[in-house]
Amino acid sequence: MNMLDLVIALPAIGFLIALLIPRAMDNFIRLFALGFSLLTFVVSLTLVMGFQQGAAGQQFVTNVVWIQNPEIHYHVGIDGLSLWLIILSTFLTPIAILLSWNAIQDRAKEYFAFLLLLEFGLVGVFAAWDLFLFYVFWEVVLVPMYFLIGIWGHDRRIYAAVKFFLYTMAGSVLMLAAIIFLYTQAGTFDYASILDQFSTGKIVLTHLQETLLFLAFFLAFAIKVPLFPLHTWLPDAHVEAPTAGSLMLASVMLKMGTYGLVRFCLPMFPTAARENAPWIVILAIIGIVYGALVAMVQPNMKKLVAYSSVSHLGFVVLGIFTFTQAGLDGAVYQMLNHGISTGALFLLVGFLYERRHSLEISSYGGVATAAPWLSILFLITTLASIGLPTLNNFVGEFLVLQGAAQANFTWAVFASLGVILSACYMLWMYQRVFFGELSEEVKHHMPELSLREWACAVPLIFMMLWMGMYSQSFIPIVSEQNAKILHQGKMSSPVRAMAAVQGVNNAR
């Protein structure tokens, strides 16, 4: 067992042990979950320290047979694309647990156990190199989030949970069908082996087959992103979810979709990806502008931040389908940036909700007078979200727009409207919540940050500054892997075309 296996196993072990703890021991359950999640994060840092930049292929690999027939492997490993996403998952889970410390009183045992199960699934998704194993982890993630929303959510939690489940399952079924078809062609679920067979021409797909397979994978990932117009489940899920659920959903779960696009759609189906890129880019740009415009008129803070995610993740999809080094680097870095800044927004909105028990912007005003430190942290997070230089989102958005300009300058022009509009809706929300006249109701329900809340917020603020000012701590590892993916796609297309021509000639 290497360190990656341990990072995957620890949350699962914690989940199983948590189920055995008596329900009456609420405080111990909280401490246990926090301790296990912190241990997982510390162990995950060894992946960063042991990661060898420039090394070929996967690292921290374990590849053993899991099921004999059909042959399914427990094949996990990491590269420059998955490393930081795994760290993001293990970094945010302790914060989500600490955030829920006082907010969750009913069924605390099950709640904190589900957070550990969610972490297990997320790490597994980013580490899996067997397609069937990837699908298993993909579905595992769905279960705890469904219950987190459906049991501990707000008034319309059942509706939101069912909608979230149905949308995700619809895409997952198509992806499963595509995975099974690939197995019939390759004789294996092993992703590296399938890529090798594609690159050498051992697997030859017709144009129609490649297009349909690409669309099956793409739809599953586009729903999870979510890409316009498949986004309608997201605002409901965010509004109804508990604060920690919103944090994990926005910060990590949505990245499963964008990760899948980069990991699977581009390398396996390069021709179909490039042929379909124009309309995908159009949807991404519509999502950028539409999400920003709808966010601007939202009376509910969580819904506003949810629509901002639709806009920001449109940038990620745009960067991916520019097929440029800058665009892809910006897209992957923006996944990480969005996880930090939007996660912090949901966390701080959760702080306000715990005090005022309302998500309506009209219920606030003058909060900066009553809680100045809370207002300062919210302002830093707001500025990061709109892409202020020296803060994290600026780097990702700049690279995406640079890549878009290289591919098609018109794309960059329209996408840049999202940057302008994000400043409008974020600053307008901040003005209405934190400035203006301080009412007696707000004054009496707005204490300053507690020590626990500082412990939740400070790591996120620190990461915003670090990722904005020292982006080279992260980007070189990402950029190296992205270059391989782009090169792989360029080299694979001619080989497949020649193999297809050869297949036609042989048929004659």
Secondary structure, DSSP 4 states (H G I P E B T S, - for coil): --HHHHHHHHHHHHHHHHHHS-TT-HHHHHHHHHHHHHHHHHHHHHHHHH--TT--S-EEEEEEEEETTTTEEEEEEE-TTTHHHHHHHHHHHHHHHHHTTTT--TTHHHHHHHHHHHHHHHHHHHHB-BHHHHHHHHHHHHHHHHHHHHHHS-TTHHHHHHHHHHHHHHHHHHHHHHHHHHHHHHS--BHHHHHHHHHHTSS---HHHHHHHHHHHHHHHHHHTTPTTS-THHHHHHHHS-HHHHHHIIIIIHHHHHHHIIIIIHHH-HHHHHHHHHHHHHHHHHHHHHHHHHHHT-SBHHHHHHHHHHHHHHHHHHHHTTTSHHHHHHHHHHHHHHHHHHHHHHHHHHHHHHHHS--BGGG---HHHH-HHHHHHHHHHHHHHTT-TTSHHHHHHHHHHHHHHHH-HHHHHHHHHHHHHHHHHHHHHHHHHHSS---HHHHHT-PPPPHHHHHHHHHHHHHHHHHHH-GGGTHHHHHHHHHHHHHHHHHHHHHHHHHHHHHHHHH-
